[in-house]
Amino acid sequence: MVKLKLKVGPKGQIVLPKIVRDKLGIKPRSYVIADLREDELALQRGLDIEEFLDWLKKSRKPIARCVSKLSLEDEALEALP
């Protein structure tokens, strides 16, 4: 585990060193998730919208396969507007 000493600026901001941003894949204007615990603060990279959409496309199952597999064609057609 690596510990870094970071200086807090006059506005209460800290700067994550480039080596940390690169290691975690934190890009400019992206988000981080802060987890406040007893006496510590844990930061982790947040998902950006492109990563989320890619994950969603890869992990979802096509609806048409499920409909035909379960023989629900008639019910699916009735549900359409």
Phi and psi restraints in degrees (range 20) as a CNS / XPLOR table:
assign (resid 1 and name C) (resid 2 and name N)
       (resid 2 and name CA) (resid 2 and name C) 1.0 -105.6 20.0 2
assign (resid 2 and name N) (resid 2 and name CA)
       (resid 2 and name C) (resid 3 and name N) 1.0 134.6 20.0 2
assign (resid 2 and name C) (resid 3 and name N)
       (resid 3 and name CA) (resid 3 and name C) 1.0 -112.9 20.0 2
assign (resid 3 and name N) (resid 3 and name CA)
       (resid 3 and name C) (resid 4 and name N) 1.0 135.2 20.0 2
assign (resid 3 and name C) (resid 4 and name N)
       (resid 4 and name CA) (resid 4 and name C) 1.0 -120.3 20.0 2
assign (resid 4 and name N) (resid 4 and name CA)
       (resid 4 and name C) (resid 5 and name N) 1.0 141.3 20.0 2
assign (resid 4 and name C) (resid 5 and name N)
       (resid 5 and name CA) (resid 5 and name C) 1.0 -98.6 20.0 2
assign (resid 5 and name N) (resid 5 and name CA)
       (resid 5 and name C) (resid 6 and name N) 1.0 112.8 20.0 2
assign (resid 5 and name C) (resid 6 and name N)
       (resid 6 and name CA) (resid 6 and name C) 1.0 -112.2 20.0 2
assign (resid 6 and name N) (resid 6 and name CA)
       (resid 6 and name C) (resid 7 and name N) 1.0 141.6 20.0 2
assign (resid 6 and name C) (resid 7 and name N)
       (resid 7 and name CA) (resid 7 and name C) 1.0 -90.5 20.0 2
assign (resid 7 and name N) (resid 7 and name CA)
       (resid 7 and name C) (resid 8 and name N) 1.0 135.1 20.0 2
assign (resid 7 and name C) (resid 8 and name N)
       (resid 8 and name CA) (resid 8 and name C) 1.0 -90.2 20.0 2
assign (resid 8 and name N) (resid 8 and name CA)
       (resid 8 and name C) (resid 9 and name N) 1.0 125.7 20.0 2
assign (resid 8 and name C) (resid 9 and name N)
       (resid 9 and name CA) (resid 9 and name C) 1.0 -77.6 20.0 2
assign (resid 9 and name N) (resid 9 and name CA)
       (resid 9 and name C) (resid 10 and name N) 1.0 176.0 20.0 2
assign (resid 9 and name C) (resid 10 and name N)
       (resid 10 and name CA) (resid 10 and name C) 1.0 -61.3 20.0 2
assign (resid 10 and name N) (resid 10 and name CA)
       (resid 10 and name C) (resid 11 and name N) 1.0 -23.5 20.0 2
assign (resid 10 and name C) (resid 11 and name N)
       (resid 11 and name CA) (resid 11 and name C) 1.0 -95.0 20.0 2
assign (resid 11 and name N) (resid 11 and name CA)
       (resid 11 and name C) (resid 12 and name N) 1.0 7.4 20.0 2
assign (resid 11 and name C) (resid 12 and name N)
       (resid 12 and name CA) (resid 12 and name C) 1.0 82.9 20.0 2
assign (resid 12 and name N) (resid 12 and name CA)
       (resid 12 and name C) (resid 13 and name N) 1.0 13.8 20.0 2
assign (resid 12 and name C) (resid 13 and name N)
       (resid 13 and name CA) (resid 13 and name C) 1.0 -93.8 20.0 2
assign (resid 13 and name N) (resid 13 and name CA)
       (resid 13 and name C) (resid 14 and name N) 1.0 150.3 20.0 2
assign (resid 13 and name C) (resid 14 and name N)
       (resid 14 and name CA) (resid 14 and name C) 1.0 -121.4 20.0 2
assign (resid 14 and name N) (resid 14 and name CA)
       (resid 14 and name C) (resid 15 and name N) 1.0 155.5 20.0 2
assign (resid 14 and name C) (resid 15 and name N)
       (resid 15 and name CA) (resid 15 and name C) 1.0 -112.4 20.0 2
assign (resid 15 and name N) (resid 15 and name CA)
       (resid 15 and name C) (resid 16 and name N) 1.0 125.8 20.0 2
assign (resid 15 and name C) (resid 16 and name N)
       (resid 16 and name CA) (resid 16 and name C) 1.0 -80.5 20.0 2
assign (resid 16 and name N) (resid 16 and name CA)
       (resid 16 and name C) (resid 17 and name N) 1.0 127.6 20.0 2
assign (resid 16 and name C) (resid 17 and name N)
       (resid 17 and name CA) (resid 17 and name C) 1.0 -59.7 20.0 2
assign (resid 17 and name N) (resid 17 and name CA)
       (resid 17 and name C) (resid 18 and name N) 1.0 150.6 20.0 2
assign (resid 17 and name C) (resid 18 and name N)
       (resid 18 and name CA) (resid 18 and name C) 1.0 -55.4 20.0 2
assign (resid 18 and name N) (resid 18 and name CA)
       (resid 18 and name C) (resid 19 and name N) 1.0 -40.1 20.0 2
assign (resid 18 and name C) (resid 19 and name N)
       (resid 19 and name CA) (resid 19 and name C) 1.0 -61.8 20.0 2
assign (resid 19 and name N) (resid 19 and name CA)
       (resid 19 and name C) (resid 20 and name N) 1.0 -35.1 20.0 2
assign (resid 19 and name C) (resid 20 and name N)
       (resid 20 and name CA) (resid 20 and name C) 1.0 -72.3 20.0 2
assign (resid 20 and name N) (resid 20 and name CA)
       (resid 20 and name C) (resid 21 and name N) 1.0 -45.8 20.0 2
assign (resid 20 and name C) (resid 21 and name N)
       (resid 21 and name CA) (resid 21 and name C) 1.0 -59.5 20.0 2
assign (resid 21 and name N) (resid 21 and name CA)
       (resid 21 and name C) (resid 22 and name N) 1.0 -43.0 20.0 2
assign (resid 21 and name C) (resid 22 and name N)
       (resid 22 and name CA) (resid 22 and name C) 1.0 -64.5 20.0 2
assign (resid 22 and name N) (resid 22 and name CA)
       (resid 22 and name C) (resid 23 and name N) 1.0 -43.6 20.0 2
assign (resid 22 and name C) (resid 23 and name N)
       (resid 23 and name CA) (resid 23 and name C) 1.0 -61.4 20.0 2
assign (resid 23 and name N) (resid 23 and name CA)
       (resid 23 and name C) (resid 24 and name N) 1.0 -40.0 20.0 2
assign (resid 23 and name C) (resid 24 and name N)
       (resid 24 and name CA) (resid 24 and name C) 1.0 -92.5 20.0 2
assign (resid 24 and name N) (resid 24 and name CA)
       (resid 24 and name C) (resid 25 and name N) 1.0 -6.3 20.0 2
assign (resid 24 and name C) (resid 25 and name N)
       (resid 25 and name CA) (resid 25 and name C) 1.0 72.5 20.0 2
assign (resid 25 and name N) (resid 25 and name CA)
       (resid 25 and name C) (resid 26 and name N) 1.0 32.7 20.0 2
assign (resid 25 and name C) (resid 26 and name N)
       (resid 26 and name CA) (resid 26 and name C) 1.0 -88.6 20.0 2
assign (resid 26 and name N) (resid 26 and name CA)
       (resid 26 and name C) (resid 27 and name N) 1.0 119.9 20.0 2
assign (resid 26 and name C) (resid 27 and name N)
       (resid 27 and name CA) (resid 27 and name C) 1.0 -104.1 20.0 2
assign (resid 27 and name N) (resid 27 and name CA)
       (resid 27 and name C) (resid 28 and name N) 1.0 160.9 20.0 2
assign (resid 27 and name C) (resid 28 and name N)
       (resid 28 and name CA) (resid 28 and name C) 1.0 -55.8 20.0 2
assign (resid 28 and name N) (resid 28 and name CA)
       (resid 28 and name C) (resid 29 and name N) 1.0 139.4 20.0 2
assign (resid 28 and name C) (resid 29 and name N)
       (resid 29 and name CA) (resid 29 and name C) 1.0 67.8 20.0 2
assign (resid 29 and name N) (resid 29 and name CA)
       (resid 29 and name C) (resid 30 and name N) 1.0 11.8 20.0 2
assign (resid 29 and name C) (resid 30 and name N)
       (resid 30 and name CA) (resid 30 and name C) 1.0 -89.5 20.0 2
assign (resid 30 and name N) (resid 30 and name CA)
       (resid 30 and name C) (resid 31 and name N) 1.0 176.8 20.0 2
assign (resid 30 and name C) (resid 31 and name N)
       (resid 31 and name CA) (resid 31 and name C) 1.0 -109.6 20.0 2
assign (resid 31 and name N) (resid 31 and name CA)
       (resid 31 and name C) (resid 32 and name N) 1.0 153.0 20.0 2
assign (resid 31 and name C) (resid 32 and name N)
       (resid 32 and name CA) (resid 32 and name C) 1.0 -123.2 20.0 2
assign (resid 32 and name N) (resid 32 and name CA)
       (resid 32 and name C) (resid 33 and name N) 1.0 155.3 20.0 2
assign (resid 32 and name C) (resid 33 and name N)
       (resid 33 and name CA) (resid 33 and name C) 1.0 -105.4 20.0 2
assign (resid 33 and name N) (resid 33 and name CA)
       (resid 33 and name C) (resid 34 and name N) 1.0 125.7 20.0 2
assign (resid 33 and name C) (resid 34 and name N)
       (resid 34 and name CA) (resid 34 and name C) 1.0 -103.5 20.0 2
assign (resid 34 and name N) (resid 34 and name CA)
       (resid 34 and name C) (resid 35 and name N) 1.0 127.4 20.0 2
assign (resid 34 and name C) (resid 35 and name N)
       (resid 35 and name CA) (resid 35 and name C) 1.0 -115.4 20.0 2
assign (resid 35 and name N) (resid 35 and name CA)
       (resid 35 and name C) (resid 36 and name N) 1.0 107.2 20.0 2
assign (resid 35 and name C) (resid 36 and name N)
       (resid 36 and name CA) (resid 36 and name C) 1.0 -86.8 20.0 2
assign (resid 36 and name N) (resid 36 and name CA)
       (resid 36 and name C) (resid 37 and name N) 1.0 119.5 20.0 2
assign (resid 36 and name C) (resid 37 and name N)
       (resid 37 and name CA) (resid 37 and name C) 1.0 -110.0 20.0 2
assign (resid 37 and name N) (resid 37 and name CA)
       (resid 37 and name C) (resid 38 and name N) 1.0 -169.2 20.0 2
assign (resid 37 and name C) (resid 38 and name N)
       (resid 38 and name CA) (resid 38 and name C) 1.0 -41.7 20.0 2
assign (resid 38 and name N) (resid 38 and name CA)
       (resid 38 and name C) (resid 39 and name N) 1.0 -76.3 20.0 2
assign (resid 38 and name C) (resid 39 and name N)
       (resid 39 and name CA) (resid 39 and name C) 1.0 -121.2 20.0 2
assign (resid 39 and name N) (resid 39 and name CA)
       (resid 39 and name C) (resid 40 and name N) 1.0 27.1 20.0 2
assign (resid 39 and name C) (resid 40 and name N)
       (resid 40 and name CA) (resid 40 and name C) 1.0 -146.8 20.0 2
assign (resid 40 and name N) (resid 40 and name CA)
       (resid 40 and name C) (resid 41 and name N) 1.0 163.0 20.0 2
assign (resid 40 and name C) (resid 41 and name N)
       (resid 41 and name CA) (resid 41 and name C) 1.0 -125.5 20.0 2
assign (resid 41 and name N) (resid 41 and name CA)
       (resid 41 and name C) (resid 42 and name N) 1.0 122.5 20.0 2
assign (resid 41 and name C) (resid 42 and name N)
       (resid 42 and name CA) (resid 42 and name C) 1.0 -107.3 20.0 2
assign (resid 42 and name N) (resid 42 and name CA)
       (resid 42 and name C) (resid 43 and name N) 1.0 133.2 20.0 2
assign (resid 42 and name C) (resid 43 and name N)
       (resid 43 and name CA) (resid 43 and name C) 1.0 -114.8 20.0 2
assign (resid 43 and name N) (resid 43 and name CA)
       (resid 43 and name C) (resid 44 and name N) 1.0 141.5 20.0 2
assign (resid 43 and name C) (resid 44 and name N)
       (resid 44 and name CA) (resid 44 and name C) 1.0 -141.4 20.0 2
assign (resid 44 and name N) (resid 44 and name CA)
       (resid 44 and name C) (resid 45 and name N) 1.0 155.5 20.0 2
assign (resid 44 and name C) (resid 45 and name N)
       (resid 45 and name CA) (resid 45 and name C) 1.0 -68.7 20.0 2
assign (resid 45 and name N) (resid 45 and name CA)
       (resid 45 and name C) (resid 46 and name N) 1.0 135.8 20.0 2
assign (resid 45 and name C) (resid 46 and name N)
       (resid 46 and name CA) (resid 46 and name C) 1.0 -93.0 20.0 2
assign (resid 46 and name N) (resid 46 and name CA)
       (resid 46 and name C) (resid 47 and name N) 1.0 155.8 20.0 2
assign (resid 46 and name C) (resid 47 and name N)
       (resid 47 and name CA) (resid 47 and name C) 1.0 -74.8 20.0 2
assign (resid 47 and name N) (resid 47 and name CA)
       (resid 47 and name C) (resid 48 and name N) 1.0 137.2 20.0 2
assign (resid 47 and name C) (resid 48 and name N)
       (resid 48 and name CA) (resid 48 and name C) 1.0 -91.7 20.0 2
assign (resid 48 and name N) (resid 48 and name CA)
       (resid 48 and name C) (resid 49 and name N) 1.0 169.3 20.0 2
assign (resid 48 and name C) (resid 49 and name N)
       (resid 49 and name CA) (resid 49 and name C) 1.0 -63.3 20.0 2
assign (resid 49 and name N) (resid 49 and name CA)
       (resid 49 and name C) (resid 50 and name N) 1.0 -36.0 20.0 2
assign (resid 49 and name C) (resid 50 and name N)
       (resid 50 and name CA) (resid 50 and name C) 1.0 -65.7 20.0 2
assign (resid 50 and name N) (resid 50 and name CA)
       (resid 50 and name C) (resid 51 and name N) 1.0 -42.5 20.0 2
assign (resid 50 and name C) (resid 51 and name N)
       (resid 51 and name CA) (resid 51 and name C) 1.0 -62.9 20.0 2
assign (resid 51 and name N) (resid 51 and name CA)
       (resid 51 and name C) (resid 52 and name N) 1.0 -41.0 20.0 2
assign (resid 51 and name C) (resid 52 and name N)
       (resid 52 and name CA) (resid 52 and name C) 1.0 -64.0 20.0 2
assign (resid 52 and name N) (resid 52 and name CA)
       (resid 52 and name C) (resid 53 and name N) 1.0 -44.2 20.0 2
assign (resid 52 and name C) (resid 53 and name N)
       (resid 53 and name CA) (resid 53 and name C) 1.0 -65.4 20.0 2
assign (resid 53 and name N) (resid 53 and name CA)
       (resid 53 and name C) (resid 54 and name N) 1.0 -39.9 20.0 2
assign (resid 53 and name C) (resid 54 and name N)
       (resid 54 and name CA) (resid 54 and name C) 1.0 -61.2 20.0 2
assign (resid 54 and name N) (resid 54 and name CA)
       (resid 54 and name C) (resid 55 and name N) 1.0 -44.9 20.0 2
assign (resid 54 and name C) (resid 55 and name N)
       (resid 55 and name CA) (resid 55 and name C) 1.0 -61.0 20.0 2
assign (resid 55 and name N) (resid 55 and name CA)
       (resid 55 and name C) (resid 56 and name N) 1.0 -42.9 20.0 2
assign (resid 55 and name C) (resid 56 and name N)
       (resid 56 and name CA) (resid 56 and name C) 1.0 -64.3 20.0 2
assign (resid 56 and name N) (resid 56 and name CA)
       (resid 56 and name C) (resid 57 and name N) 1.0 -43.1 20.0 2
assign (resid 56 and name C) (resid 57 and name N)
       (resid 57 and name CA) (resid 57 and name C) 1.0 -63.3 20.0 2
assign (resid 57 and name N) (resid 57 and name CA)
       (resid 57 and name C) (resid 58 and name N) 1.0 -39.1 20.0 2
assign (resid 57 and name C) (resid 58 and name N)
       (resid 58 and name CA) (resid 58 and name C) 1.0 -74.5 20.0 2
assign (resid 58 and name N) (resid 58 and name CA)
       (resid 58 and name C) (resid 59 and name N) 1.0 -32.1 20.0 2
assign (resid 58 and name C) (resid 59 and name N)
       (resid 59 and name CA) (resid 59 and name C) 1.0 -97.0 20.0 2
assign (resid 59 and name N) (resid 59 and name CA)
       (resid 59 and name C) (resid 60 and name N) 1.0 -16.6 20.0 2
assign (resid 59 and name C) (resid 60 and name N)
       (resid 60 and name CA) (resid 60 and name C) 1.0 -79.3 20.0 2
assign (resid 60 and name N) (resid 60 and name CA)
       (resid 60 and name C) (resid 61 and name N) 1.0 154.6 20.0 2
assign (resid 60 and name C) (resid 61 and name N)
       (resid 61 and name CA) (resid 61 and name C) 1.0 -101.8 20.0 2
assign (resid 61 and name N) (resid 61 and name CA)
       (resid 61 and name C) (resid 62 and name N) 1.0 136.8 20.0 2
assign (resid 61 and name C) (resid 62 and name N)
       (resid 62 and name CA) (resid 62 and name C) 1.0 -60.6 20.0 2
assign (resid 62 and name N) (resid 62 and name CA)
       (resid 62 and name C) (resid 63 and name N) 1.0 135.0 20.0 2
assign (resid 62 and name C) (resid 63 and name N)
       (resid 63 and name CA) (resid 63 and name C) 1.0 -66.6 20.0 2
assign (resid 63 and name N) (resid 63 and name CA)
       (resid 63 and name C) (resid 64 and name N) 1.0 -39.3 20.0 2
assign (resid 63 and name C) (resid 64 and name N)
       (resid 64 and name CA) (resid 64 and name C) 1.0 -58.0 20.0 2
assign (resid 64 and name N) (resid 64 and name CA)
       (resid 64 and name C) (resid 65 and name N) 1.0 -39.9 20.0 2
assign (resid 64 and name C) (resid 65 and name N)
       (resid 65 and name CA) (resid 65 and name C) 1.0 -62.5 20.0 2
assign (resid 65 and name N) (resid 65 and name CA)
       (resid 65 and name C) (resid 66 and name N) 1.0 -43.5 20.0 2
assign (resid 65 and name C) (resid 66 and name N)
       (resid 66 and name CA) (resid 66 and name C) 1.0 -66.5 20.0 2
assign (resid 66 and name N) (resid 66 and name CA)
       (resid 66 and name C) (resid 67 and name N) 1.0 -39.0 20.0 2
assign (resid 66 and name C) (resid 67 and name N)
       (resid 67 and name CA) (resid 67 and name C) 1.0 -64.1 20.0 2
assign (resid 67 and name N) (resid 67 and name CA)
       (resid 67 and name C) (resid 68 and name N) 1.0 -48.8 20.0 2
assign (resid 67 and name C) (resid 68 and name N)
       (resid 68 and name CA) (resid 68 and name C) 1.0 -70.8 20.0 2
assign (resid 68 and name N) (resid 68 and name CA)
       (resid 68 and name C) (resid 69 and name N) 1.0 -33.9 20.0 2
assign (resid 68 and name C) (resid 69 and name N)
       (resid 69 and name CA) (resid 69 and name C) 1.0 -64.6 20.0 2
assign (resid 69 and name N) (resid 69 and name CA)
       (resid 69 and name C) (resid 70 and name N) 1.0 -36.7 20.0 2
assign (resid 69 and name C) (resid 70 and name N)
       (resid 70 and name CA) (resid 70 and name C) 1.0 -94.4 20.0 2
assign (resid 70 and name N) (resid 70 and name CA)
       (resid 70 and name C) (resid 71 and name N) 1.0 4.5 20.0 2
assign (resid 70 and name C) (resid 71 and name N)
       (resid 71 and name CA) (resid 71 and name C) 1.0 56.5 20.0 2
assign (resid 71 and name N) (resid 71 and name CA)
       (resid 71 and name C) (resid 72 and name N) 1.0 47.1 20.0 2
assign (resid 71 and name C) (resid 72 and name N)
       (resid 72 and name CA) (resid 72 and name C) 1.0 -109.3 20.0 2
assign (resid 72 and name N) (resid 72 and name CA)
       (resid 72 and name C) (resid 73 and name N) 1.0 23.8 20.0 2
assign (resid 72 and name C) (resid 73 and name N)
       (resid 73 and name CA) (resid 73 and name C) 1.0 -57.8 20.0 2
assign (resid 73 and name N) (resid 73 and name CA)
       (resid 73 and name C) (resid 74 and name N) 1.0 -45.5 20.0 2
assign (resid 73 and name C) (resid 74 and name N)
       (resid 74 and name CA) (resid 74 and name C) 1.0 -63.3 20.0 2
assign (resid 74 and name N) (resid 74 and name CA)
       (resid 74 and name C) (resid 75 and name N) 1.0 -44.1 20.0 2
assign (resid 74 and name C) (resid 75 and name N)
       (resid 75 and name CA) (resid 75 and name C) 1.0 -65.6 20.0 2
assign (resid 75 and name N) (resid 75 and name CA)
       (resid 75 and name C) (resid 76 and name N) 1.0 -36.5 20.0 2
assign (resid 75 and name C) (resid 76 and name N)
       (resid 76 and name CA) (resid 76 and name C) 1.0 -66.4 20.0 2
assign (resid 76 and name N) (resid 76 and name CA)
       (resid 76 and name C) (resid 77 and name N) 1.0 -40.0 20.0 2
assign (resid 76 and name C) (resid 77 and name N)
       (resid 77 and name CA) (resid 77 and name C) 1.0 -67.9 20.0 2
assign (resid 77 and name N) (resid 77 and name CA)
       (resid 77 and name C) (resid 78 and name N) 1.0 -36.9 20.0 2
assign (resid 77 and name C) (resid 78 and name N)
       (resid 78 and name CA) (resid 78 and name C) 1.0 -67.6 20.0 2
assign (resid 78 and name N) (resid 78 and name CA)
       (resid 78 and name C) (resid 79 and name N) 1.0 -29.4 20.0 2
assign (resid 78 and name C) (resid 79 and name N)
       (resid 79 and name CA) (resid 79 and name C) 1.0 -77.3 20.0 2
assign (resid 79 and name N) (resid 79 and name CA)
       (resid 79 and name C) (resid 80 and name N) 1.0 -17.9 20.0 2
assign (resid 79 and name C) (resid 80 and name N)
       (resid 80 and name CA) (resid 80 and name C) 1.0 -71.1 20.0 2
assign (resid 80 and name N) (resid 80 and name CA)
       (resid 80 and name C) (resid 81 and name N) 1.0 144.1 20.0 2
